[in-house]
Amino acid sequence: MRGLLVVRPPAALPSADLFPSAYRCLRLPANRRKPIFSSPTPPSTRRRLAAISAMASAYKPEEARVPPELQLPVPPVSKFKIALCQLSVTPDKDRNITRARKAIEEAASKDAQLVLLPEIWNSPYSNDNFPVYAEDIEAGGDAAPSFAMLSEAARSLQVTIVGGSIPECSGGRLYNTCCIFGTDGKLKGKHRKIHLFDIDIPGEITFKESKTLTAGEHPTIVDTDVGRIGVGIYHDIRFEELAMLYAARGAHLICYPGAFNMTTGRLLWELLQRARAADNQLFVATCSPARDTGAVYTAWGHSTLVGPFGEVIATTEHEETIIMEEIDYSLIDLRRSSIPLGSQRRGDLYRLIDVERLKSQ
C-alpha cells in the first residue's frame, strides 16, 4: 500500500519485547519515511536493560582461569632477534652436534639473543634410534654430549637457547626432552614431551612413539633474558589447553620444536601455529629438522615465527637454513587491547584449571 512503512523486528531477536514502542505501523508522507520514537523508555524496558547489564557482569571473566591468570610480566627486552635453526639430521651423532654448534654460532654472530633448535636434532627420528642416541642428562659429561654442547654454547656465546629436543634416558625410561639454557649456560628448564605422537593413517603414515618413549608429566615455562617462554614439543601443539596454561601463566612466547611429517605437516603445521598464537594473543615459534627424503621418517620443514594476531612473520621451505627475525613484544599489548579476549571470557560457563599452580599455593 502506498504511504505505509512497516518496521518489524527479526523473529530471532528480543528487540520487540525490549523496545515495544519502537515497532509500529506508521503512515508517513513519501518524503518523511523514518522511524518515530514518540514516547520515553518505559520503566519495564529500563528494568529489562538493567537485567541484561547485570547478566553481562555475571560472566566473571576473571574466573575463567583457576587460579586467575597472571598479569603479563614486563619482559627484560621489548625487541630482540630470534634464530630458528632448521638443521639436517644424519646418522652421525658427532656430525649433528658439530653442525648444531656452528648454527648457534652463526646465529649469535648475527645478533640473535634466542636460538631455537629442531625436535630430535642429534638423532634420526625413529623408535629404533631413540635408545641408541639417548643421553643421560642428569649424569652429564660424556653421557650427555649434546646437552654439554648446548650449555657451553649458551655460556660462551651469551645467548638463550631452547635446545630443540633429544632422546633422554632417565630411571630406565626414555623421554623426548627439550632443555632450555640461560646466557650463563645453566639449565633453566627441561620439558619432556607431554603428548606422545601415536598415529595411524592408512596408506599414509603409522608411527607410535609410545612403543619406546614415556610421556612427560609437567608443563614447562621459564623466565629468560628475552621474556617468559613456554615450551612444547611437536604433538604438544595439537592440544590447545597446554598453550592456554602458558598464556595464563604470563608467557610472551611459546616455542614448539617439532618434526611434523609429510602428511600432517602439509595440513596442520602452519594452521596449528597460527591458532595457538591467535587464540592466546602471544608469539609462537617453531623449528623443524630439514627434510631428508631418504630418511625413514621425512620431516615437513617450514620452521616459522607467528605473531599474536596469528600472522606469519617469517617462515621457510624445507632445506637446511637459519631464519633470523625480530620479535616485538609491544604487539602483544596492541592485539590484546584491540581485541580484549581476557575480559570477554565466560567464567560463568567454562574454566581452565591449572592443577600445578593450585598445588603450589
C-alpha positions as CSV (number, residue, x, y, z in Angstrom):
1,M,0.0,0.0,0.0
2,R,1.2,3.5,-0.8
3,G,2.5,5.6,2.1
4,L,2.6,2.7,4.6
5,L,6.0,1.9,6.3
6,V,6.1,-1.3,8.4
7,V,9.0,-1.9,10.8
8,R,9.2,-5.4,12.3
9,P,12.0,-7.0,14.4
10,P,13.7,-10.2,13.3
11,A,11.9,-13.2,14.7
12,A,15.0,-14.5,16.5
13,L,15.9,-11.3,18.3
14,P,14.3,-10.0,21.6
15,S,14.1,-6.4,20.3
16,A,10.3,-6.3,20.1
17,D,10.0,-7.3,23.8
18,L,12.6,-4.9,25.0
19,F,11.5,-1.9,22.9
20,P,7.8,-2.3,22.3
21,S,7.3,1.4,21.4
22,A,9.9,1.2,18.6
23,Y,7.9,-1.1,16.4
24,R,4.7,0.1,14.9
25,C,2.9,0.9,11.6
26,L,3.4,4.5,10.6
27,R,1.6,6.4,7.9
28,L,4.1,8.9,6.6
29,P,4.3,11.1,3.6
30,A,6.6,9.7,1.0
31,N,9.3,12.3,1.7
32,R,9.3,11.7,5.5
33,R,9.5,7.9,5.9
34,K,11.6,7.4,9.0
35,P,11.0,5.8,12.4
36,I,9.4,7.9,15.1
37,F,10.0,7.2,18.8
38,S,7.2,9.1,20.3
39,S,7.5,8.1,24.0
40,P,10.3,7.8,26.5
41,T,11.6,4.4,27.6
42,P,9.0,2.9,29.9
43,P,10.1,1.6,33.4
44,S,9.6,-2.0,32.3
45,T,12.1,-1.6,29.5
46,R,14.6,0.1,31.8
47,R,14.3,-2.9,34.2
48,R,14.9,-5.3,31.3
49,L,18.0,-3.3,30.3
50,A,19.3,-3.4,33.9
51,A,18.8,-7.2,33.9
52,I,20.8,-7.5,30.7
53,S,23.6,-5.4,32.2
54,A,23.7,-7.5,35.3
55,M,23.8,-10.6,33.2
56,A,26.9,-9.3,31.4
57,S,28.6,-8.6,34.6
58,A,27.9,-12.2,35.7
59,Y,30.2,-13.5,33.0
60,K,33.0,-13.3,35.6
61,P,36.0,-13.4,33.1
62,E,38.4,-13.4,36.0
63,E,37.1,-16.9,37.0
64,A,37.7,-18.4,33.6
65,R,41.2,-19.2,34.8
66,V,41.6,-21.1,38.0
67,P,43.8,-19.8,39.6
68,P,43.3,-16.4,37.9
69,E,45.6,-15.7,35.0
70,L,48.8,-13.8,35.9
71,Q,49.4,-10.3,34.6
72,L,51.7,-10.4,31.7
73,P,55.1,-9.6,33.2
74,V,57.2,-6.8,31.8
75,P,59.9,-8.5,29.7
76,P,63.6,-7.7,30.1
77,V,63.6,-6.6,26.5
78,S,60.9,-5.2,24.3
79,K,62.5,-6.3,21.0
80,F,65.1,-8.9,20.2
81,K,66.2,-11.3,17.4
82,I,65.3,-14.9,17.4
83,A,67.0,-17.6,15.3
84,L,65.2,-20.7,14.1
85,C,67.9,-23.2,13.1
86,Q,66.4,-25.8,10.7
87,L,69.1,-28.4,10.7
88,S,69.8,-31.5,8.6
89,V,70.0,-34.7,10.7
90,T,72.2,-37.6,9.8
91,P,73.0,-41.0,11.5
92,D,76.4,-39.4,12.6
93,K,75.7,-38.0,16.0
94,D,79.1,-36.2,16.3
95,R,78.4,-34.5,13.0
96,N,74.9,-33.5,14.1
97,I,76.3,-31.9,17.3
98,T,79.1,-30.1,15.4
99,R,76.6,-28.7,12.8
100,A,74.2,-27.5,15.6
101,R,77.1,-25.8,17.3
102,K,78.1,-24.0,14.1
103,A,74.4,-22.9,13.5
104,I,74.2,-21.5,17.0
105,E,77.5,-19.6,16.5
106,E,76.3,-18.2,13.2
107,A,73.0,-17.1,14.7
108,A,74.9,-15.4,17.6
109,S,77.2,-13.6,15.1
110,K,74.0,-12.1,13.6
111,D,72.9,-10.8,17.0
112,A,70.4,-13.4,17.8
113,Q,69.5,-13.4,21.5
114,L,67.4,-16.5,21.4
115,V,68.2,-19.6,19.4
116,L,65.6,-22.4,18.8
117,L,66.7,-25.9,17.5
118,P,64.6,-28.6,16.0
119,E,63.0,-31.7,17.6
120,I,65.3,-34.7,17.8
121,W,68.2,-32.9,16.1
122,N,71.0,-35.2,17.2
123,S,69.4,-38.5,16.1
124,P,67.4,-39.9,13.1
125,Y,63.8,-39.8,14.1
126,S,62.7,-43.4,14.8
127,N,61.8,-45.7,17.6
128,D,64.9,-47.9,16.8
129,N,67.2,-44.9,17.2
130,F,65.9,-43.3,20.3
131,P,67.5,-45.8,22.7
132,V,70.8,-45.7,20.8
133,Y,71.2,-41.9,20.7
134,A,69.7,-41.2,24.1
135,E,71.7,-39.2,26.7
136,D,71.7,-39.3,30.5
137,I,71.3,-35.6,31.1
138,E,71.4,-35.9,34.9
139,A,74.8,-37.7,34.6
140,G,76.2,-35.1,32.2
141,G,79.7,-35.2,30.8
142,D,80.4,-37.9,28.3
143,A,77.0,-39.4,28.9
144,A,75.3,-36.2,27.5
145,P,77.5,-34.7,24.8
146,S,74.5,-32.8,23.1
147,F,73.5,-31.4,26.5
148,A,77.1,-30.3,27.2
149,M,77.5,-28.6,23.9
150,L,74.3,-26.6,24.3
151,S,75.3,-25.4,27.8
152,E,78.8,-24.4,26.6
153,A,77.4,-22.6,23.6
154,A,74.9,-20.6,25.6
155,R,77.6,-19.5,28.1
156,S,80.3,-18.7,25.6
157,L,78.1,-17.0,23.0
158,Q,75.9,-15.3,25.6
159,V,72.6,-16.5,24.1
160,T,69.4,-18.1,25.4
161,I,68.9,-21.5,23.9
162,V,65.7,-23.5,23.6
163,G,67.6,-26.7,22.6
164,G,65.1,-28.4,20.4
165,S,64.8,-31.9,21.8
166,I,67.0,-35.0,22.1
167,P,66.2,-38.6,23.3
168,E,66.8,-38.7,27.1
169,C,67.3,-41.8,29.3
170,S,66.4,-41.5,32.9
171,G,65.5,-44.1,35.5
172,G,65.2,-46.8,32.9
173,R,62.9,-44.8,30.7
174,L,63.2,-42.8,27.5
175,Y,61.9,-39.3,27.0
176,N,61.7,-36.8,24.2
177,T,63.3,-33.9,26.1
178,C,63.9,-30.2,25.4
179,C,66.5,-28.3,27.6
180,I,66.4,-24.6,28.0
181,F,69.7,-22.7,28.8
182,G,70.3,-19.2,30.0
183,T,73.1,-17.0,28.9
184,D,75.2,-18.3,31.8
185,G,75.0,-21.8,30.4
186,K,72.9,-23.0,33.3
187,L,69.8,-25.2,32.7
188,K,66.7,-23.1,33.3
189,G,64.2,-25.8,32.5
190,K,63.6,-29.2,31.0
191,H,60.5,-30.1,29.1
192,R,59.6,-33.8,28.5
193,K,57.1,-34.2,25.7
194,I,53.7,-34.5,27.3
195,H,51.6,-35.8,24.4
196,L,53.2,-38.7,22.6
197,F,52.8,-39.0,18.9
198,D,50.8,-42.1,18.1
199,I,49.2,-42.0,14.7
200,D,47.8,-44.5,12.2
201,I,46.5,-43.0,8.9
202,P,46.0,-46.0,6.5
203,G,48.0,-45.6,3.3
204,E,49.8,-42.5,4.7
205,I,51.7,-43.0,7.9
206,T,51.9,-45.1,11.0
207,F,54.1,-44.1,13.9
208,K,53.8,-44.8,17.7
209,E,56.2,-43.0,20.0
210,S,54.7,-44.8,22.9
211,K,56.5,-48.0,21.9
212,T,59.7,-46.6,23.3
213,L,59.0,-43.2,24.9
214,T,57.4,-42.2,28.2
215,A,55.2,-39.1,28.4
216,G,56.3,-36.2,30.5
217,E,54.2,-35.0,33.4
218,H,54.7,-31.3,33.6
219,P,54.1,-28.2,31.5
220,T,57.3,-26.1,31.3
221,I,57.6,-22.3,31.5
222,V,60.8,-20.4,32.2
223,D,61.8,-16.8,32.7
224,T,64.7,-15.8,30.5
225,D,66.7,-12.8,29.4
226,V,64.2,-12.4,26.5
227,G,61.0,-12.9,28.4
228,R,58.8,-15.7,29.7
229,I,58.8,-18.7,27.5
230,G,56.5,-21.8,27.4
231,V,57.8,-24.9,25.8
232,G,56.0,-27.8,23.9
233,I,57.3,-30.5,21.6
234,Y,55.7,-31.5,18.3
235,H,52.4,-33.2,19.2
236,D,52.0,-30.9,22.2
237,I,51.0,-28.2,19.8
238,R,47.8,-30.2,19.0
239,F,46.4,-29.6,22.5
240,E,45.3,-26.0,23.0
241,E,44.9,-26.5,26.7
242,L,48.6,-26.5,27.2
243,A,49.0,-23.2,25.3
244,M,46.2,-21.8,27.4
245,L,48.0,-22.7,30.6
246,Y,51.1,-21.0,29.3
247,A,49.2,-17.9,28.4
248,A,47.5,-17.9,31.9
249,R,51.0,-18.1,33.5
250,G,52.1,-15.0,31.6
251,A,54.1,-16.4,28.7
252,H,55.2,-14.0,26.0
253,L,56.3,-16.7,23.6
254,I,55.7,-20.4,23.2
255,C,58.4,-22.5,21.4
256,Y,57.5,-25.7,19.7
257,P,60.4,-27.7,18.3
258,G,58.6,-30.2,16.0
259,A,59.2,-32.8,13.3
260,F,55.8,-32.8,11.6
261,N,55.7,-35.4,8.8
262,M,54.7,-35.0,5.1
263,T,51.1,-35.9,5.8
264,T,50.1,-33.9,8.9
265,G,52.6,-31.2,8.1
266,R,51.0,-30.2,4.9
267,L,47.6,-29.9,6.5
268,L,48.2,-28.8,10.1
269,W,51.7,-27.4,10.8
270,E,51.0,-23.7,9.9
271,L,47.3,-23.9,10.9
272,L,48.1,-25.1,14.5
273,Q,50.9,-22.5,15.0
274,R,48.6,-19.6,13.9
275,A,45.7,-21.0,16.0
276,R,47.8,-21.2,19.2
277,A,49.2,-17.7,18.7
278,A,45.8,-16.1,17.8
279,D,43.8,-17.8,20.5
280,N,46.3,-16.7,23.2
281,Q,47.5,-13.5,21.7
282,L,51.2,-14.2,22.0
283,F,54.1,-15.2,19.9
284,V,54.7,-18.8,18.7
285,A,58.0,-20.1,17.3
286,T,58.5,-23.5,15.7
287,C,61.6,-25.3,14.4
288,S,61.7,-28.4,12.3
289,P,64.6,-30.6,11.1
290,A,65.4,-30.1,7.4
291,R,63.7,-32.6,5.0
292,D,65.6,-35.7,4.1
293,T,63.5,-37.8,1.6
294,G,65.8,-40.7,2.1
295,A,65.2,-41.0,5.8
296,V,62.8,-43.5,7.4
297,Y,60.9,-40.5,8.8
298,T,60.6,-37.5,6.5
299,A,60.1,-34.1,8.2
300,W,57.9,-31.4,6.7
301,G,60.3,-28.5,7.5
302,H,58.8,-25.0,7.3
303,S,60.1,-23.6,10.6
304,T,58.0,-20.5,11.3
305,L,57.5,-17.5,13.6
306,V,53.9,-16.3,14.2
307,G,52.7,-13.1,15.8
308,P,49.9,-12.5,18.4
309,F,47.4,-11.8,15.7
310,G,48.0,-15.2,14.0
311,E,50.1,-13.5,11.3
312,V,53.1,-15.4,9.8
313,I,56.1,-13.1,10.5
314,A,58.7,-15.4,8.9
315,T,58.9,-18.9,7.5
316,T,61.0,-21.0,5.2
317,E,60.8,-24.1,3.0
318,H,62.3,-27.5,3.8
319,E,66.1,-27.0,3.3
320,E,68.7,-26.6,6.0
321,T,68.7,-22.9,6.9
322,I,68.6,-20.3,9.7
323,I,65.6,-17.9,10.0
324,M,66.6,-14.6,11.6
325,E,63.7,-12.4,12.7
326,E,62.8,-9.7,15.2
327,I,60.2,-10.2,17.9
328,D,58.4,-7.1,19.1
329,Y,56.6,-7.7,22.4
330,S,54.6,-4.4,22.1
331,L,52.4,-6.3,19.5
332,I,51.1,-8.4,22.4
333,D,49.6,-5.4,24.2
334,L,48.4,-3.9,20.9
335,R,46.5,-7.0,20.0
336,R,45.1,-7.6,23.5
337,S,43.8,-4.0,23.7
338,S,42.3,-4.2,20.3
339,I,40.5,-7.5,20.9
340,P,40.2,-7.9,24.7
341,L,39.6,-11.6,24.9
342,G,40.6,-11.6,28.6
343,S,37.7,-9.6,29.6
344,Q,35.3,-11.5,27.3
345,R,35.9,-15.0,28.7
346,R,32.8,-16.7,30.1
347,G,33.9,-17.7,33.5
348,D,30.3,-18.5,34.3
349,L,30.3,-21.2,31.7
350,Y,33.8,-22.7,31.5
351,R,37.0,-22.8,33.4
352,L,40.6,-23.8,32.7
353,I,42.0,-25.3,35.9
354,D,45.8,-25.2,36.4
355,V,46.3,-28.1,38.8
356,E,50.0,-27.4,39.3
357,R,49.5,-23.8,40.3
358,L,46.7,-24.8,42.7
359,K,49.0,-27.3,44.4
360,S,51.7,-24.7,44.7
361,Q,49.5,-22.2,46.5
